[in-house]
Amino acid sequence: MGELGALLHEARLVKELAPAHNRLLRKDRLCGFVFDGRKLRLAASEEITSDTLPFLRGVFRSRAAALQALRAIADENRLCLQTLGFEVTQRGACLRHQIGRCAGVCASKENIHAHHARLAAALAGLKAADWPHPGPVAIVETDAARDATEAHVVDRWCYLGAARCEPELADLLGERRRFDYDQYRILSRHLAKPGVEVKRLEPACTASW
């Protein structure tokens, strides 16, 4: 098993064998930000799929982690959390404006379009990595110690499994796509490395490897 296979295997085992107290600690579910130019909201876990991932601005393990990231962005860009709906609304200027952390859109001291433009620019830095291929691929790994080769089949960041022969590749392409945050992080980091061997796969056929 190569490095990528070992990381994916470890991630799966952690989920399957995690002690009860670890599962309780991870009861918060994935979420991400959606911004349509006018309103910012948190997308729930069930909304996060390989299809919706390109439209999300950040994927987080929990609501608390997402809100922490938003607060950091707001502080850095002097954004108004009250205007965005993530802070208790009060009459007039928000508390953050009173202490110099908000540019004052809540106090009519800044145009809402300028405020939202800064928000959009800041959120762009949280965008998930784009799937860099037109369709499913096989990431080929060679384990020199065992003189073995396996292909990790991936489609739009969804890991479908490992194959050791061409018939297995065809079978894996029929698997249901399930987005997993841990697998996404492992795969995106791996594909960003130089020299990774990737074979394009067609839905109805396999690639020679």
VOPAGU-2260 file (C-alpha; in pm, 1 decimal, decimal comma):
REM VOPAGU-2260
SITE   aa  ch    i         X         Y         Z
SITE  MET   A    0       0,0       0,0       0,0
SITE  GLY   A    1     142,2     338,3    -104,5
SITE  GLU   A    2     135,6     664,5      88,4
SITE  LEU   A    3    -200,5     779,2     -50,1
SITE  GLY   A    4    -359,5     439,4       9,6
SITE  ALA   A    5    -230,0     435,3     366,9
SITE  LEU   A    6    -371,4     781,6     442,1
SITE  LEU   A    7    -712,0     697,2     297,1
SITE  HIS   A    8    -716,5     365,3     481,9
SITE  GLU   A    9    -626,5     537,1     809,0
SITE  ALA   A   10    -899,9     798,8     763,0
SITE  ARG   A   11   -1157,4     524,3     708,9
SITE  LEU   A   12   -1045,1     328,2    1014,0
SITE  VAL   A   13   -1058,4     637,0    1235,7
SITE  LYS   A   14   -1424,0     682,8    1144,0
SITE  GLU   A   15   -1511,2     315,6    1184,1
SITE  LEU   A   16   -1320,1     248,7    1505,6
SITE  ALA   A   17   -1340,2     584,3    1683,0
SITE  PRO   A   18   -1422,7     542,8    2054,5
SITE  ALA   A   19   -1764,1     656,6    2168,8
SITE  HIS   A   20   -1632,4     974,4    2333,7
SITE  ASN   A   21   -1457,1    1074,3    2010,0
SITE  ARG   A   22   -1781,2    1028,7    1816,8
SITE  LEU   A   23   -1958,2    1251,6    2068,1
SITE  LEU   A   24   -1691,6    1517,7    2030,2
SITE  ARG   A   25   -1747,0    1509,3    1652,7
SITE  LYS   A   26   -2127,0    1532,3    1671,0
SITE  ASP   A   27   -2109,7    1871,9    1497,2
SITE  ARG   A   28   -2156,1    1823,4    1124,9
SITE  LEU   A   29   -1985,5    1972,4     822,0
SITE  CYS   A   30   -2096,7    2311,1     702,6
SITE  GLY   A   31   -1982,3    2574,9     457,2
SITE  PHE   A   32   -2063,9    2930,9     355,6
SITE  VAL   A   33   -2282,3    3023,8      59,6
SITE  PHE   A   34   -2284,5    3384,2     -61,8
SITE  ASP   A   35   -2502,9    3499,3    -350,2
SITE  GLY   A   36   -2380,8    3858,7    -349,4
SITE  ARG   A   37   -2656,6    3973,6    -115,9
SITE  LYS   A   38   -2695,0    3721,0     164,0
SITE  LEU   A   39   -2446,5    3500,7     348,7
SITE  ARG   A   40   -2563,1    3174,0     497,9
SITE  LEU   A   41   -2428,6    2844,2     626,7
SITE  ALA   A   42   -2495,1    2537,8     414,1
SITE  ALA   A   43   -2586,6    2230,7     617,4
SITE  SER   A   44   -2400,5    1901,6     598,2
SITE  GLU   A   45   -2661,9    1737,7     377,5
SITE  GLU   A   46   -2616,7    2017,6     121,3
SITE  ILE   A   47   -2243,5    1952,4      81,2
SITE  THR   A   48   -2182,4    1716,8    -209,5
SITE  SER   A   49   -1937,9    1690,7    -496,6
SITE  ASP   A   50   -2188,1    1890,6    -704,7
SITE  THR   A   51   -2226,9    2179,2    -459,2
SITE  LEU   A   52   -1862,8    2195,0    -346,0
SITE  PRO   A   53   -1761,6    2445,3    -620,8
SITE  PHE   A   54   -2022,3    2691,2    -491,3
SITE  LEU   A   55   -1915,8    2678,4    -126,5
SITE  ARG   A   56   -1679,2    2921,9      36,2
SITE  GLY   A   57   -1500,5    2705,5     287,5
SITE  VAL   A   58   -1585,2    2364,5     427,7
SITE  PHE   A   59   -1561,9    2325,0     804,7
SITE  ARG   A   60   -1594,1    2035,2    1046,4
SITE  SER   A   61   -1848,1    2221,0    1259,4
SITE  ARG   A   62   -2059,2    2533,6    1285,0
SITE  ALA   A   63   -1828,9    2658,5    1558,9
SITE  ALA   A   64   -1524,0    2628,0    1331,4
SITE  ALA   A   65   -1706,2    2808,6    1050,0
SITE  LEU   A   66   -1811,4    3095,6    1276,2
SITE  GLN   A   67   -1458,7    3125,7    1411,6
SITE  ALA   A   68   -1326,9    3160,0    1055,1
SITE  LEU   A   69   -1596,4    3416,2     972,1
SITE  ARG   A   70   -1508,8    3624,7    1278,6
SITE  ALA   A   71   -1141,1    3625,1    1178,5
SITE  ILE   A   72   -1236,5    3740,4     826,2
SITE  ALA   A   73   -1465,6    4006,7     969,2
SITE  ASP   A   74   -1191,2    4140,9    1197,1
SITE  GLU   A   75    -936,9    4151,6     915,3
SITE  ASN   A   76   -1173,4    4321,8     669,6
SITE  ARG   A   77   -1381,3    4533,7     911,5
SITE  LEU   A   78   -1703,5    4355,0     818,0
SITE  CYS   A   79   -2031,7    4382,0    1006,7
SITE  LEU   A   80   -2147,2    4049,9    1151,2
SITE  GLN   A   81   -2476,2    4211,8    1253,4
SITE  THR   A   82   -2551,2    4311,0     893,6
SITE  LEU   A   83   -2458,1    3959,6     779,4
SITE  GLY   A   84   -2700,9    3804,8    1028,4
SITE  PHE   A   85   -2438,3    3635,4    1244,3
SITE  GLU   A   86   -2462,3    3862,7    1545,9
SITE  VAL   A   87   -2750,9    3977,4    1763,0
SITE  THR   A   88   -2915,4    4279,0    1602,7
SITE  GLN   A   89   -2931,7    4599,8    1798,5
SITE  ARG   A   90   -3056,5    4945,1    1709,1
SITE  GLY   A   91   -2798,3    5161,4    1540,5
SITE  ALA   A   92   -2429,1    5083,7    1512,9
SITE  CYS   A   93   -2317,6    4738,8    1617,9
SITE  LEU   A   94   -2079,3    4680,5    1904,9
SITE  ARG   A   95   -1798,4    4588,9    1666,5
SITE  HIS   A   96   -1826,9    4932,9    1501,8
SITE  GLN   A   97   -1808,7    5100,1    1840,6
SITE  ILE   A   98   -1474,7    4931,1    1908,3
SITE  GLY   A   99   -1338,2    4991,3    1558,7
SITE  ARG   A  100   -1376,4    4641,4    1410,7
SITE  CYS   A  101   -1659,1    4725,1    1168,5
SITE  ALA   A  102   -1635,0    4995,1     900,3
SITE  GLY   A  103   -1987,8    5111,5     979,1
SITE  VAL   A  104   -2229,4    4973,3     721,8
SITE  CYS   A  105   -2468,1    4923,2    1015,8
SITE  ALA   A  106   -2441,1    5294,7    1097,8
SITE  SER   A  107   -2487,7    5413,7     737,1
SITE  LYS   A  108   -2120,4    5509,0     720,1
SITE  GLU   A  109   -2041,9    5261,4     441,5
SITE  ASN   A  110   -2219,5    5152,3     125,0
SITE  ILE   A  111   -2358,6    4797,3     149,1
SITE  HIS   A  112   -2215,1    4712,9    -193,7
SITE  ALA   A  113   -1863,6    4810,0     -84,4
SITE  HIS   A  114   -1909,9    4600,2     229,1
SITE  HIS   A  115   -2027,0    4296,2      35,3
SITE  ALA   A  116   -1747,3    4335,1    -220,6
SITE  ARG   A  117   -1491,2    4304,6      61,1
SITE  LEU   A  118   -1677,9    4003,8     194,3
SITE  ALA   A  119   -1677,4    3832,5    -147,4
SITE  ALA   A  120   -1305,0    3895,2    -191,4
SITE  ALA   A  121   -1228,9    3755,0     152,8
SITE  LEU   A  122   -1448,4    3447,2     101,0
SITE  ALA   A  123   -1274,5    3374,7    -229,1
SITE  GLY   A  124    -972,5    3267,5     -28,5
SITE  LEU   A  125   -1178,4    2994,4     138,2
SITE  LYS   A  126   -1297,6    2837,4    -186,9
SITE  ALA   A  127   -1251,0    2462,8    -207,3
SITE  ALA   A  128   -1002,4    2332,1    -461,3
SITE  ASP   A  129   -1156,3    2283,5    -804,4
SITE  TRP   A  130   -1167,0    1928,6    -938,3
SITE  PRO   A  131    -883,8    1953,2   -1194,8
SITE  HIS   A  132   -1010,8    1689,0   -1437,6
SITE  PRO   A  133   -1305,9    1662,1   -1678,7
SITE  GLY   A  134   -1423,1    1336,9   -1519,6
SITE  PRO   A  135   -1315,7    1043,3   -1302,9
SITE  VAL   A  136    -948,5     952,4   -1275,9
SITE  ALA   A  137    -727,4     676,2   -1145,2
SITE  ILE   A  138    -441,3     792,0    -923,0
SITE  VAL   A  139    -177,5     525,3    -977,6
SITE  GLU   A  140      47,1     426,1    -687,4
SITE  THR   A  141     328,2     174,9    -693,3
SITE  ASP   A  142     437,6       2,6    -374,6
SITE  ALA   A  143     799,1     -84,9    -446,2
SITE  ALA   A  144     833,0    -293,9    -130,9
SITE  ARG   A  145     556,9    -530,1    -245,6
SITE  ASP   A  146     614,4    -480,3    -618,1
SITE  ALA   A  147     244,0    -398,8    -645,9
SITE  THR   A  148      44,2    -128,6    -821,4
SITE  GLU   A  149    -302,4      -3,7    -734,4
SITE  ALA   A  150    -521,7     267,6    -878,4
SITE  HIS   A  151    -729,5     491,8    -653,6
SITE  VAL   A  152   -1046,1     584,4    -839,0
SITE  VAL   A  153   -1169,2     937,8    -769,9
SITE  ASP   A  154   -1446,7    1146,0    -921,9
SITE  ARG   A  155   -1495,4    1511,2    -822,6
SITE  TRP   A  156   -1309,5    1453,3    -493,0
SITE  CYS   A  157   -1524,2    1148,6    -409,8
SITE  TYR   A  158   -1307,7     844,2    -340,5
SITE  LEU   A  159   -1460,1     532,5    -497,2
SITE  GLY   A  160   -1197,9     277,1    -390,0
SITE  ALA   A  161    -876,3     106,9    -498,3
SITE  ALA   A  162    -840,9    -128,8    -794,2
SITE  ARG   A  163    -562,9    -371,9    -881,7
SITE  CYS   A  164    -690,9    -474,5   -1223,9
SITE  GLU   A  165    -899,7    -326,6   -1504,7
SITE  PRO   A  166   -1226,7    -511,9   -1423,2
SITE  GLU   A  167   -1211,0    -364,1   -1071,5
SITE  LEU   A  168   -1176,2     -17,5   -1222,1
SITE  ALA   A  169   -1499,5     -64,0   -1417,1
SITE  ASP   A  170   -1680,9    -184,7   -1105,2
SITE  LEU   A  171   -1565,5     112,9    -899,5
SITE  LEU   A  172   -1690,7     361,7   -1158,1
SITE  GLY   A  173   -2041,7     237,7   -1083,4
SITE  GLU   A  174   -2012,0     316,8    -712,7
SITE  ARG   A  175   -2225,3     589,6    -558,8
SITE  ARG   A  176   -2043,9     921,5    -511,2
SITE  ARG   A  177   -2016,0    1022,3    -143,5
SITE  PHE   A  178   -1831,1    1335,9     -44,2
SITE  ASP   A  179   -1608,5    1295,5     261,1
SITE  TYR   A  180   -1421,5    1594,9     401,1
SITE  ASP   A  181   -1121,4    1397,7     527,9
SITE  GLN   A  182   -1081,2    1217,7     196,7
SITE  TYR   A  183   -1113,2    1549,1      11,9
SITE  ARG   A  184    -828,5    1699,8     215,1
SITE  ILE   A  185    -604,4    1397,1     160,0
SITE  LEU   A  186    -675,4    1381,7    -213,3
SITE  SER   A  187    -640,9    1756,4    -277,1
SITE  ARG   A  188    -304,3    1764,9    -102,4
SITE  HIS   A  189    -182,8    1456,7    -286,1
SITE  LEU   A  190    -285,1    1581,0    -630,8
SITE  ALA   A  191    -108,5    1910,7    -564,5
SITE  LYS   A  192     225,5    1728,0    -540,5
SITE  PRO   A  193     450,0    1713,7    -848,0
SITE  GLY   A  194     490,5    1387,2   -1033,9
SITE  VAL   A  195     162,5    1223,3    -932,4
SITE  GLU   A  196      57,6     968,1   -1195,7
SITE  VAL   A  197    -303,5    1022,4   -1297,7
SITE  LYS   A  198    -498,8     836,3   -1566,6
SITE  ARG   A  199    -822,0     974,8   -1706,7
SITE  LEU   A  200   -1115,1     731,8   -1696,7
SITE  GLU   A  201   -1425,3     727,9   -1909,5
SITE  PRO   A  202   -1752,9     630,7   -1736,3
SITE  ALA   A  203   -1806,7     332,4   -1966,1
SITE  CYS   A  204   -1448,8     210,7   -1993,1
SITE  THR   A  205   -1113,7     194,5   -1820,5
SITE  ALA   A  206    -766,2     326,0   -1881,3
SITE  SER   A  207    -463,4     107,3   -1934,4
SITE  TRP   A  208    -217,9     130,7   -1645,0
